[in-house]
């Protein structure tokens, strides 16, 4: 049984989430504080994380989780709904970001897709364990990359996106396609998730991110990868 860690201090919301997630077949570990969550996240398959928590806040917890495990799936579920907040969460290492109030079916879909993508990635990594382009080399099995700044760790979705762009190199890939194939969205939400991840990847894989060579923008369409 898949075990989810829910870090949420709002009691009524947490009880409802635990009830509905368990009804979907998940085992749920609920913590009201980030400090508690840090002690048990390794025993769970993924995390649903609130940002406004008593004591240590969610962003600090996410930073500590990423220091310990760059591959761990984290979905932020927060009342902080501005674009600035979303970008802050994604840049801190979250794989996805949902705002409150939210749709339960959409939450279930995103959880399911995150878990499916993680399994898909493991399978794909066994087929293509690494890839080189320019001065860069990605190790898909270990979620690491050799860059001009040394070896760095990648989050799962950073690897998912690079693998998809590489598999479709020299073809223009739309934002909607990336959201569907990498994040598993069947209905495209209004989000800057793709652009945020592209900006992060350019910092790693471009000599000059303002003049990208490998991850190029296609105006009005999306992005295209070149070796």
TORMAR-355606 format. One record per residue: residue in three letters; y, x, z of N, C-alpha, C in turn; residue number from 1. Coordinates in steps of 0.05 Angstrom, whole numbers. Layout:
! residues N
type_n_yy_n_xx_n_zz_ca_yy_ca_xx_ca_zz_c_yy_c_xx_c_zz_seq
ALA_Y_X_Z_Y_X_Z_Y_X_Z_NUM .
...
***
This chain:
! residues 227
type_n_yy_n_xx_n_zz_ca_yy_ca_xx_ca_zz_c_yy_c_xx_c_zz_seq
UNK_-24_17_0_0_0_0_25_18_0_1 .
UNK_44_11_-17_69_26_-19_86_21_6_2 .
UNK_96_43_18_111_40_42_141_46_36_3 .
UNK_158_27_43_186_30_39_201_35_65_4 .
UNK_220_52_65_237_57_88_264_42_84_5 .
UNK_270_23_102_295_8_101_313_18_123_6 .
UNK_336_29_116_355_39_136_379_20_135_7 .
UNK_380_1_153_400_-21_153_405_-30_181_8 .
UNK_430_-31_190_436_-38_217_444_-67_221_9 .
UNK_448_-82_199_455_-110_200_429_-126_205_10 .
UNK_426_-136_229_400_-147_238_390_-170_221_11 .
UNK_408_-189_216_399_-213_201_390_-205_172_12 .
UNK_406_-189_159_399_-179_132_373_-164_133_13 .
UNK_370_-146_152_346_-130_154_321_-147_157_14 .
UNK_323_-167_175_300_-184_179_292_-199_153_15 .
UNK_312_-208_139_306_-222_114_294_-203_93_16 .
UNK_305_-179_92_294_-160_73_265_-152_79_17 .
UNK_260_-147_105_233_-140_113_214_-162_106_18 .
UNK_221_-187_112_204_-210_107_198_-212_77_19 .
UNK_219_-210_60_215_-214_31_201_-190_18_20 .
UNK_206_-166_28_192_-142_17_163_-143_24_21 .
UNK_157_-151_48_129_-153_56_115_-175_41_22 .
UNK_129_-197_34_118_-218_18_111_-208_-10_23 .
UNK_126_-187_-19_121_-175_-45_98_-155_-45_24 .
UNK_87_-150_-21_64_-132_-19_70_-104_-9_25 .
UNK_95_-99_-1_102_-73_9_99_-71_40_26 .
UNK_93_-48_49_95_-42_78_124_-32_83_27 .
UNK_137_-42_103_165_-35_108_168_-22_135_28 .
UNK_181_1_135_189_14_160_219_10_162_29 .
UNK_228_-3_184_257_-9_187_270_8_209_30 .
UNK_292_21_202_308_36_221_336_26_220_31 .
UNK_349_26_243_377_17_245_397_40_244_32 .
UNK_387_64_248_404_88_249_393_110_230_33 .
UNK_412_125_219_404_146_201_387_167_215_34 .
UNK_393_173_240_379_193_255_349_185_257_35 .
UNK_343_159_260_315_150_261_302_153_234_36 .
UNK_317_146_213_306_148_186_299_176_178_37 .
UNK_315_196_187_309_224_181_283_233_193_38 .
UNK_274_221_214_250_229_227_225_218_214_39 .
UNK_228_197_197_204_184_186_204_181_156_40 .
UNK_225_190_142_226_184_113_203_197_98_41 .
UNK_194_220_107_172_234_93_146_218_93_42 .
UNK_144_199_112_119_182_113_121_158_95_43 .
UNK_143_155_81_148_131_64_150_140_34_44 .
UNK_146_121_16_147_127_-12_174_127_-25_45 .
UNK_192_111_-14_220_111_-23_238_98_-1_46 .
UNK_264_100_-5_283_91_16_303_72_4_47 .
UNK_309_51_19_332_33_14_352_39_35_48 .
UNK_376_48_28_394_60_47_422_46_47_49 .
UNK_430_36_70_457_26_74_475_50_79_50 .
UNK_501_48_73_519_70_77_534_68_103_51 .
UNK_541_44_112_557_40_136_538_36_160_52 .
UNK_532_58_173_513_58_195_526_68_220_53 .
UNK_516_60_244_527_72_269_519_101_271_54 .
UNK_536_117_282_530_146_284_532_159_257_55 .
UNK_512_174_249_512_187_222_513_165_201_56 .
UNK_530_169_181_532_149_160_511_155_138_57 .
UNK_509_136_119_488_138_99_491_161_80_58 .
UNK_516_169_73_520_191_55_511_217_68_59 .
UNK_517_221_93_508_245_107_478_246_109_60 .
UNK_466_222_114_436_222_115_425_229_87_61 .
UNK_437_218_66_427_224_39_429_254_33_62 .
UNK_451_266_41_454_295_37_432_310_51_63 .
UNK_425_302_75_403_316_90_376_311_78_64 .
UNK_372_287_67_347_281_54_344_298_29_65 .
UNK_366_301_14_365_317_-11_361_347_-4_66 .
UNK_371_356_18_366_384_26_337_389_31_67 .
UNK_323_368_42_295_371_49_277_364_25_68 .
UNK_285_345_8_268_336_-14_285_325_-36_69 .
UNK_287_340_-58_304_332_-81_290_311_-98_70 .
UNK_265_306_-93_250_287_-110_248_259_-98_71 .
UNK_255_256_-73_250_231_-59_268_208_-70_72 .
UNK_255_185_-77_270_163_-89_288_149_-68_73 .
UNK_314_146_-74_332_133_-56_349_113_-71_74 .
UNK_349_88_-62_365_67_-72_386_59_-51_75 .
UNK_411_62_-58_433_54_-39_438_24_-42_76 .
UNK_439_10_-19_445_-19_-19_468_-22_1_77 .
UNK_492_-26_-10_516_-24_7_537_-45_0_78 .
UNK_553_-52_20_576_-70_16_600_-55_3_79 .
UNK_598_-28_2_619_-13_-11_615_-16_-41_80 .
UNK_633_-31_-53_628_-41_-81_646_-30_-102_81 .
UNK_665_-12_-94_683_-1_-115_669_19_-132_82 .
UNK_680_24_-155_668_45_-173_669_72_-159_83 .
UNK_690_77_-144_692_103_-130_669_106_-110_84 .
UNK_662_85_-95_640_86_-76_614_91_-91_85 .
UNK_610_77_-113_585_80_-128_582_108_-138_86 .
UNK_603_119_-150_602_146_-160_597_166_-138_87 .
UNK_609_161_-114_605_179_-92_575_179_-83_88 .
UNK_563_155_-83_535_153_-76_516_167_-96_89 .
UNK_521_162_-121_505_175_-142_508_205_-143_90 .
UNK_533_214_-139_538_243_-139_525_256_-114_91 .
UNK_522_241_-93_509_252_-69_479_254_-73_92 .
UNK_468_242_-94_440_245_-100_423_220_-100_93 .
UNK_437_196_-98_422_171_-99_411_167_-128_94 .
UNK_388_154_-130_376_148_-156_387_122_-168_95 .
UNK_396_104_-150_406_79_-159_425_68_-137_96 .
UNK_442_48_-145_462_38_-127_465_8_-132_97 .
UNK_461_-8_-111_465_-37_-112_486_-45_-91_98 .
UNK_502_-65_-98_522_-74_-79_514_-101_-66_99 .
UNK_524_-106_-42_520_-131_-28_544_-149_-34_100 .
UNK_540_-175_-37_514_-189_-37_498_-183_-63_101 .
UNK_472_-187_-62_455_-178_-84_434_-200_-90_102 .
UNK_421_-197_-112_400_-215_-120_373_-203_-112_103 .
UNK_357_-218_-97_331_-208_-89_313_-201_-113_104 .
UNK_311_-218_-133_295_-210_-157_304_-184_-169_105 .
UNK_330_-180_-171_340_-155_-182_332_-131_-165_106 .
UNK_335_-134_-138_327_-113_-120_297_-107_-123_107 .
UNK_280_-127_-125_252_-123_-128_246_-108_-154_108 .
UNK_261_-116_-175_257_-103_-201_265_-74_-200_109 .
UNK_287_-68_-188_296_-40_-187_276_-23_-170_110 .
UNK_266_-34_-148_247_-19_-132_222_-14_-149_111 .
UNK_212_-35_-162_188_-32_-178_191_-12_-200_112 .
UNK_214_-13_-213_219_6_-235_222_34_-225_113 .
UNK_235_38_-202_237_65_-191_210_77_-186_114 .
UNK_192_61_-174_166_71_-168_149_75_-193_115 .
UNK_152_58_-213_138_61_-239_148_86_-253_116 .
UNK_175_90_-253_186_113_-266_176_139_-253_117 .
UNK_173_139_-227_164_163_-213_135_169_-222_118 .
UNK_118_149_-225_91_153_-234_90_161_-263_119 .
UNK_107_148_-280_109_156_-308_117_185_-311_120 .
UNK_136_193_-294_146_221_-296_124_241_-289_121 .
UNK_108_235_-269_86_252_-262_67_256_-285_122 .
UNK_60_233_-299_42_234_-322_54_250_-345_123 .
UNK_80_245_-351_93_259_-372_96_288_-367_124 .
UNK_101_295_-342_104_323_-335_78_339_-339_125 .
UNK_56_325_-336_30_339_-340_26_345_-370_126 .
UNK_38_328_-387_36_333_-416_55_355_-425_127 .
UNK_80_353_-416_101_373_-423_112_384_-397_128 .
UNK_102_407_-389_110_417_-363_136_431_-362_129 .
UNK_146_440_-386_172_454_-386_184_452_-414_130 .
UNK_210_459_-415_224_458_-440_248_478_-439_131 .
UNK_252_493_-461_274_512_-462_293_505_-484_132 .
UNK_319_509_-479_339_505_-500_363_523_-492_133 .
UNK_375_536_-512_397_554_-506_389_574_-485_134 .
UNK_405_576_-464_400_594_-442_387_580_-418_135 .
UNK_376_556_-423_366_539_-402_336_534_-404_136 .
UNK_324_529_-381_295_523_-381_291_502_-358_137 .
UNK_277_480_-365_272_459_-346_242_460_-339_138 .
UNK_235_460_-313_208_458_-303_204_430_-293_139 .
UNK_192_413_-310_190_385_-303_171_379_-280_140 .
UNK_151_396_-277_131_391_-256_143_396_-228_141 .
UNK_162_415_-226_173_422_-200_201_412_-196_142 .
UNK_212_397_-216_239_387_-214_259_409_-210_143 .
UNK_256_431_-225_274_454_-224_283_462_-251_144 .
UNK_306_476_-252_316_485_-278_328_513_-274_145 .
UNK_324_530_-294_338_556_-295_363_553_-311_146 .
UNK_386_558_-299_411_555_-312_426_582_-311_147 .
UNK_450_583_-323_466_607_-322_476_613_-294_148 .
UNK_473_594_-276_482_598_-248_458_602_-230_149 .
UNK_434_606_-242_410_610_-226_392_585_-226_150 .
UNK_372_586_-210_353_563_-209_364_541_-191_151 .
UNK_363_516_-201_373_493_-186_351_472_-185_152 .
UNK_353_454_-165_335_432_-163_348_407_-176_153 .
UNK_330_390_-188_339_366_-201_328_342_-187_154 .
UNK_343_320_-187_333_295_-176_313_283_-196_155 .
UNK_296_265_-188_278_252_-207_292_241_-231_156 .
UNK_314_226_-227_327_213_-249_342_233_-267_157 .
UNK_351_255_-257_362_276_-274_340_287_-292_158 .
UNK_316_290_-282_294_299_-298_286_277_-318_159 .
UNK_284_252_-309_277_230_-327_296_229_-351_160 .
UNK_322_231_-345_342_229_-367_339_252_-386_161 .
UNK_337_277_-376_334_300_-393_309_298_-410_162 .
UNK_287_289_-398_262_286_-413_265_266_-436_163 .
UNK_279_243_-430_282_223_-450_300_233_-473_164 .
UNK_322_246_-466_340_256_-486_326_278_-503_165 .
UNK_311_295_-490_296_316_-505_275_304_-523_166 .
UNK_261_284_-513_240_271_-530_252_257_-554_167 .
UNK_278_250_-552_292_236_-574_315_253_-585_168 .
UNK_311_280_-584_333_298_-592_342_293_-621_169 .
UNK_368_297_-623_383_293_-648_386_263_-656_170 .
UNK_376_245_-640_380_217_-645_400_206_-625_171 .
UNK_418_189_-633_438_177_-616_424_156_-598_172 .
UNK_426_160_-572_413_142_-553_435_126_-538_173 .
UNK_433_100_-538_454_84_-526_451_84_-495_174 .
UNK_473_77_-482_472_74_-453_452_53_-444_175 .
UNK_452_31_-460_433_9_-454_404_18_-455_176 .
UNK_398_35_-476_371_45_-479_364_63_-455_177 .
UNK_382_80_-446_377_97_-424_373_81_-398_178 .
UNK_389_61_-394_386_44_-370_358_30_-371_179 .
UNK_350_22_-395_324_8_-397_301_28_-393_180 .
UNK_302_51_-407_279_69_-408_278_87_-384_181 .
UNK_301_95_-373_301_114_-350_302_99_-324_182 .
UNK_318_78_-322_320_63_-297_303_38_-297_183 .
UNK_295_29_-320_278_5_-322_292_-21_-320_184 .
UNK_318_-22_-326_333_-47_-326_326_-63_-350_185 .
UNK_318_-88_-346_313_-106_-368_338_-122_-376_186 .
UNK_356_-125_-357_382_-136_-363_402_-115_-356_187 .
UNK_419_-107_-375_437_-85_-372_460_-92_-353_188 .
UNK_462_-80_-329_484_-86_-311_509_-71_-319_189 .
UNK_531_-81_-309_557_-66_-313_556_-42_-294_190 .
UNK_553_-19_-304_550_4_-287_558_30_-302_191 .
UNK_567_50_-286_573_76_-298_552_96_-291_192 .
UNK_529_86_-284_507_103_-275_501_124_-296_193 .
UNK_498_116_-321_491_135_-342_512_157_-345_194 .
UNK_537_149_-346_559_168_-350_560_188_-327_195 .
UNK_555_178_-303_555_195_-279_533_216_-281_196 .
UNK_509_208_-289_488_227_-291_492_247_-314_197 .
UNK_504_237_-336_510_255_-358_530_277_-348_198 .
UNK_550_269_-333_570_288_-323_556_309_-305_199 .
UNK_537_300_-289_523_318_-271_506_338_-288_200 .
UNK_493_328_-308_476_344_-325_492_365_-341_201 .
UNK_515_357_-350_532_376_-365_542_399_-347_202 .
UNK_546_393_-322_553_415_-303_531_436_-302_203 .
UNK_506_427_-306_484_445_-304_477_458_-330_204 .
UNK_479_443_-352_467_452_-378_488_457_-400_205 .
UNK_513_459_-393_533_466_-413_550_489_-403_206 .
UNK_556_508_-421_574_530_-415_602_519_-410_207 .
UNK_610_500_-426_636_487_-423_631_457_-424_208 .
UNK_632_444_-401_625_415_-401_645_398_-416_209 .
UNK_670_409_-421_689_395_-436_684_397_-466_210 .
UNK_668_417_-474_660_420_-502_630_423_-503_211 .
UNK_615_401_-497_586_403_-495_573_409_-522_212 .
UNK_552_426_-520_537_434_-544_510_419_-544_213 .
UNK_497_416_-521_471_405_-519_471_375_-514_214 .
UNK_488_365_-497_489_337_-490_515_326_-500_215 .
UNK_515_316_-525_539_308_-538_543_278_-537_216 .
UNK_568_270_-536_575_242_-536_576_232_-565_217 .
UNK_567_207_-569_569_194_-594_587_170_-590_218 .
UNK_611_172_-600_632_152_-594_623_124_-600_219 .
UNK_626_106_-581_619_78_-584_589_73_-583_220 .
UNK_573_93_-579_544_90_-578_532_99_-552_221 .
UNK_533_125_-548_520_137_-524_520_167_-525_222 .
UNK_496_178_-526_493_207_-524_471_217_-543_223 .
UNK_472_243_-550_452_255_-567_448_284_-557_224 .
UNK_422_292_-557_415_319_-547_409_337_-571_225 .
UNK_418_362_-569_412_383_-588_403_408_-573_226 .
UNK_383_422_-585_373_447_-573_396_468_-574_227 .
***
